[in-house]
């Protein structure tokens, strides 16, 4: 409508906005928070890699890989130590538990989307670093700060899963998945220790341990193994890492069809398959039973039959 000065209300509002804008321009420019945080970028990598895999959109997977490359080249300091933040070429603060644990999960998600073994190798290396720098060998669990963080008044541990999961819960998930993928006793024992520690915290306040309970669900759900024998060598398999899709009868997912021989498949049960370039990849699918309305994790192994 018309104002008392004969100007429409909309026009008057535009005038006010322009006047306010000119006034704000005369003030000191506000600083932007444009630092790059490792943990937040690792969560983004997980989301992008998962979106690329599920939606079959290469642009998302490429974005996740680009972020991973940035972290490896720009946020990795001396002695192969990850850092918490990056801004304008400067690294600040050595990585904390959340940074390390989420980054391990991000590497595993990239491995799941591509089956490139270098991602799994990096996940294993960062997990070893996480155990060495953050685990409390006496009381259990993982400290928020690393052993090389210098003299601190105290080294707290965080178990509460709020809007962001705690570092201890993420560590439990990462260790559980590494244990399942590699079959190595070291990771199985580490996962058991961490799940037991998280269970103690979830006992009295389960709603504050949602991510830790998700890790426990992966460990406690019934597991089945599906062994697939494929003829021919790795070079005879389809391009793209020999990915084979499995669908129907309640199974859905994709598995790497890379050969390695039956003996390598047997060794896979006793030691991590990453030690050999003739490895036997494995991953899990989720089996949905439409009648019982239940699900179980299915471990899939591919090995060669000559």
N, C-alpha and C positions, 0 to 999 in steps of 0.2 A: 504494500500500500504506500501512499504518499506520506512523507514526513512533514513536520511543521515548516521545513525550509524548502519544500517543493521537490525534494530528492527522494527517489525510491529507497526503501530499506536495503535492497540488495546493493545498490550503488553506493550507499553510505558505508556498508560493511566493507566493500572493496577499498574504499578510501581509508578506512581504519587499518586494514591489513597492510596497505602500502605505507602508511605512516609508521606503523609498528615495524615493518621490514626495514625502512630507512634508519630507524632508531637502533635496531639490533645490529645493523651493519657498522654503526659507529662505535660499538662496544668492542672490547677485546675478543678476538676469536676464541671459541671454546676448543679445548683439546679433544681429539678423537681417540677412543680406545681401539687402536688398530693393531694391537699385539696379536700374535698367533700362538695359541695354546695347544700343546701336544695332545692332551686327553680329549679336548673338544674336537680336534681335527680327526683323531682316531675314531671317535664315535661317528663322525661324518663319513669316514672311509667305510665303516661297517655298513651304514645305511646305504651308501652308494653301491658298494659291491653286491649287497643283497638285492637291491633294486635291479641292478644290471642282470643278475642271474635269474631272478624270478620273472622280470618283465621282458627279458631278452633284448635289452637296450644297451648297445655297446657304449653309448655316450656316458652312461652312469658308471660303468666299470672302468672306462678310461679315466674318468674324473677321479675315481678312487685310487687308481694306479699312479696318476699324476701327483696326488696328495702324498702317497707313500714315498714316491721318489723325492719329493721336497723334504720330507722328514729325514730320510736317509742321508741326503746331501747337505741340508742346511741346519738341521736340529740335532745332529750327531757330533758331539765334541770330542775332546781328547779321550784316549783309552776307550773308544767306542761307547761313550756314555751319552745317553739321551738327555736332552734338556727340556725344561718345563715350558719355556716361552722363547719366541723369536720376534725381533722387530728391527727392521732396517739394518739387517746384516749383523745384529748383535744378539748373542745368546745370553739368557739370564736364568739363573737357578737350575741346578741339576734336577733331573726328573724325579718326581715323587711316585709313590706307589700307584696312584690312579693313572698317571701317565704311562708307566711301564705295563701295568696289567691290561689296560684298554688297548694299548698298541699291540700286545700279544694277540688279543682277540681279533684286532683288525687284520693282522697278518694271516690268521687262521681263516677269516672270512674271505680274504683274497685268494687263499689257497683253495677254498671250497668253490669259488667262482671260476677259477682258472685251472686248477690242479697243477700249477707251476710249483715244482718242489723247492725253488729258492724262497718262496714265501714261507713254507713250512720250516725250512732251515733257519730263517730269521726268527720265526716264532719260537723255535727251540732255543736259539741263542739268547733271545731277550728273556725267556722264561728262566733260563739258568741264571742270568744276571739278576732277575727279580728275586729269586730264592737266596742268592748270595748276599744281596744288599739289603733286603727288607724283612726276611723271615726272622721271627723270634724263636730260636731253637729251644728255649726254656719253657716259656708260657704258651707258645703256640700263636698262630696268627701272623699278620704282617704289620710292621710299623708304617706309618704314613711317610716318614722321612727315611732316607737311606743311611747306611752305616758310614758312608763317606761324606755326609752332609756337615761334618764339623761338630764342635761341642754344642750341645743343646741342653736346656734345662730339663726337658723331658721329651720322650719319643712316644706320642700317643698312638693309639690304634682306633680306627673308625669302623664301625659295623653297621651303622644305620643307613638303610636304603631309602632315600627321599626322592626328590625329583631326579637326582642322579644317583646311580648305584654307588655304594662304597667301594673303595679299593680292595678291601678284603673279599667282598662278594664277587667282584670281577675276577680277582685272582683265583677264587674257587672255580668259577666257570672256565677260565682259561686252562687251569691245571687239569680239570676233569676232561676237557676236550683233547688236550695233549695226551693224557693217559689212554683215552679210547683210541686215538689215531695211531699212536706208536706202539702200544702194548708194552712199553718199557716199564719195569718195576719202579724205577726212580720216580717217574711221573705219577704212577698209580699210588705210591706211598705219599707223595707230596699232596696229591688231590685228597686222599683220605684224611691226612692231617688237617688240611684246610677246611674240608667239609665238616669235620668233627668240631673244629673251632667255631665255625659259623652256626652250627646246630646249637651250640651252647648259648649263643647270643639270641637265636631265633626262638628259643624255648619259651621265654617270658613275653616276647613281643614279636610274634610272627609277622604282623602287618608292617613292621619296620625292617623286615629282612626279605622282601619280595624277590630280589634278584638272587640272593643266596639260596632261597628255596627253589628257584628255577634251576640253579646248578645242581641242587640235591635231586630234583626230579629227573634230570638227565642221567644221574648216576644210579638212581633207584628203580627207574622204569625197567620192566622186563626187556631183555635184549635177545634178539635172534640173529643168527648169522646166515647170510645167503652167499654161498660160494659159487661164483660163475667161472667156468672154464672156457677159455677162448682159444681157438686155433690160430697159428701164425705168430710171427714175431711183432714187436712193437712197430717196426717200420711198415708192416702190412696193415696196420689198423688205420681207421679214418684219421684225417687231419684234425688239428685242434686238440692234440693230446689224447686222441683216441677216446673221446667222451662217448659213452653209451647211455642212452636214455632208457629208463625203466618206468613203465606206466601200466596201469591196469591192476586188477585184483587187489586194490587197496594200497599198492606201492606207487610212490611218485618220487621222482628225483633224478639225479644224474650221477654216474660213477665213472671213474677213469678206467678204461680198458687197456691198461699198459701191462705187457707181459713181463715175466721175470723167471719163469720156470717153476716147477712144482717144489723143488728144493728151497727156492727162495721164498715160496709161499709158506713152507713149513718153518723156515727161519723167522718169518714175520711174526709168528706166534711167540717167539722167545726174545727177540731183540727188535729195536726200532728199524724200520725198513729204510730210513733215510740214509743209513750208512753205506748203502750200495747203489750204484747207478743202474743196477738191474733190480730195482725195487718193486715191491708189490703194493701199489696204492690201495687205500681203503677209505671208505667214508660211510656215513650213516644216512639211511632214509627213514622216513616215518611211516609206519604201517598203521593204517586206519581200518578198524573192524566195524563196518556199518551196522552189523547186527548187535554186537555187544556195546557199540558206541565207546570203544576204548582205542588206545593207540600204544604202540610199542616201537622201540628203536630197532632197526634192522641193520646189522653191520654187514657191509658188502665187500667181499674180497674178489679180486680178479687175478687169475694166474694162468700161465701158459700151458697148453697141452701139445706136445710134439707128436 
